[in-house]
């Protein structure tokens, strides 16, 4: 029974397989569609689009860019990482795995979070399910899972644990753990970006300077690990990669060097873009708060004016209290 259950997972390329070289048009034609992954993405996309359709049916609006971000860019990034040549060769070439890693862990989660799925659900669900979702979002478990220092620690520590221990080698040799890693990367990335980007309601609201600081703190760790992988004279998962005995593509050592460079560059670019986004949100929120304060002060001034017996007529004082 256990063997049949594992059969739903794709059998990733192994050294004994007849590997087609990744050259030329193979970059565009090497696509595979694991049924469980296809079904998962289709169900998630359908649920999101159902929420959008529910809002439109009752006359409410939902920003088109949020739908594009979640379905097109977020789920689309996961599909490319899983189905394209990146997924087909992710156990053969380290650099393809690294692009896949960054797509699943840092790129796709940003777009998923900007799609505001929790806000959409709160607006589209009936009263009782909406109350349950609100309770979950404000539960102790959610406060722990979405606690920014904790999620930042997971974001920083996970790559080190993956590549500096036997974890990565295990994911290469075992299909179940290989696909579990994909799910883990998306989950950790979403937990990290969800409270810091602050699009959806979160149980713990972090000040903008703290959010920027947490983004800033993650950058040197990804850069350090990337540089370490680039400069290492020992191959990660050496026995596995050498057993392919490839006569095409980058050499195993060049392959690892490219992978480290991709981690360094992609991590820094993503975090910098996220920091800029947070800074822009900070400015917009500050401007909205300033306008709100100005309106409140205007109301207080008008109230004091009325209490002092002053009246306004077309923006001018009346004859008793001043010139018209």
Secondary structure, DSSP 8 states (H G I E B T S, - for coil): -HHHHHTTS-----TTS------TTHHHH-----HHHHHHHHHHHHHHHHHHHHHHHTT----HHHHIIIIIIIIHHHHHHHHSHHHHTTTT-HHHHHHHHHIIIIIHHHHHHHTTHHHHHHHHS-HHHHHHHHHHHTSHHHHHHT-HHHHHHHHHHHHHHHHSSSHHHHHHH-HHHHHHHHHHHHHHHHHHHHHHH--S--SS---HHHHHHHHHHHHHHHHHHHHHHHH-SS-TTHHHHHTT--SSSS-HHHHHHHHHHHHHHHHHHHHHHHHHHHHHHHHHHHHHHHHHHHHHHHHHHHHHHHHTT--EETTEE-TTTS--
